Amino acid sequence: MHGTIVEGVQPHRTWAEIDLDAFGHNLAVARARAGAGVRLLLVLKADAYGLGAAGLWRYAIRAGVGAIGVGTGAEAMALRAEGAEGDLVVLGSLIADELDGCLRSDVQVGVQDSHQLGQLQAAAARLGVSARVHINVDTGMGRLGTSLTRAPELLRQALGAPHIEVAGLMTHMADPAGWSPTTRAQLLRFQGIVDEARRMGGFRGWTHAYNSATLFTAPDLVGDTVRVGIAAFGAMPAGLSTDPPLRPVLSWHTQVGLVKTLEPGATVGYGSEWRAPARTRLATLPLGYADGLRGTLGGRGEVLVRGQRAPIVGRVSMDYTTIDVTGVPGVSVGDQVTLIGEQGSERITLEGFARRASTIGYEITCGLGQRVHREYVGGELEVPTQVAPSTAVPAPRQEAVEPTSFDKVNP
Ligand SMILES: *Cc1c(COP(=O)(O)O)cnc(C)c1O
């Protein structure tokens, strides 16, 4: 549990605790923000950003998530093998080898151009199925998606293809901080394509553009579906916060493996980069960069032990990391050490941890190694389906807005 220090022998060298109650709370906050009738597509790509899709998807479905997004064909297959039914979308692009498996398992896929559409049409015809596709429109992200000028033609092609069902129109936002002139411009372009699709007739798919940052910062809702990843895990990019606040889902722990006393001048770790300035109590932790503890934290990071902060000294190595516990009385072998999370009144947030490592929260959670045991706690309680909408942050409107209404907003 957050804030508690587990006494006694720890069964794992390092473990990530994943709080399902916090996850449920965050999903409810996201749903309240999106508004009634808006579909929440939970993004569980990269094994749920490293937290473990297998441990989360069932709970998410119970919590009212309407669809799940993944990154690859293999991730989609794994969820289907676990028994995940319903709308499952590979958000990006498939490689040729992934096509048949996804089509056989009724996995929906993003489509970026007419070549991909042709491949999908051919494979679906061969398998005697219908390929459900989301036409991805590049409104400014540049990475995937069809250009704005080609989007109507691609959509027309898709609507006319016998083995294609247009399940959605999507775009992706480039600004990690959410609402900005760039985001606004992207949304206006997207709304333009959605309007054109409606005029064209025959399009009845979902429309989706928002990620976590956009959902919590844009003044109005564009689309009928929002794609939420990081917010569900209780973090926000770019230092954004939400009201009501999200709850951190991840905490990350290890234990003291060894305590040593170093004489002044003794050096620690590869390259002997740290030298004991005085007599030093050193604790060695049984995890390293192979577990996802970034090398950039060598000589810069901090951990919590016995409710106090202790600095990481020397380089982080593959299996071990060293901390200076001279200032923390009584540290002994087996003590729980917290890398991300709370101990007593001290707390290290994912965002703060990532900042110290010169990276972002997404990279930290995705980098949690295979040796980090995932422990799921909570989730026995009834899943919260509603959070009182806050007054400070009005929920966006449920109807897709006309482009002109965005013009009234000062970004
Ligand atoms: C990862 C991803 C998201 C989710 O982004 P968050 O910032 O984690 O909410 C949404 N859409 C697409 C296309 C993505 O790849």
The ligand as a Gaussian input file, in Angstrom:
#p B3LYP/6-31G(d) Opt

LIG

0 1
 C       -0.201000       6.202000     -26.729000
 C       -1.292000       6.813000     -27.476000
 C       -2.352000       7.460000     -26.804000
 C       -2.391000       7.650000     -25.312000
 O       -1.587000       8.736000     -24.942000
 P       -1.522000       9.216000     -23.423000
 O       -0.703000      10.451000     -23.490000
 O       -0.825000       8.125000     -22.674000
 O       -2.893000       9.417000     -22.964000
 C       -3.405000       7.924000     -27.568000
 N       -3.417000       7.773000     -28.905000
 C       -2.416000       7.180000     -29.584000
 C       -2.494000       7.055000     -31.060000
 C       -1.322000       6.690000     -28.898000
 O       -0.335000       6.110000     -29.573000

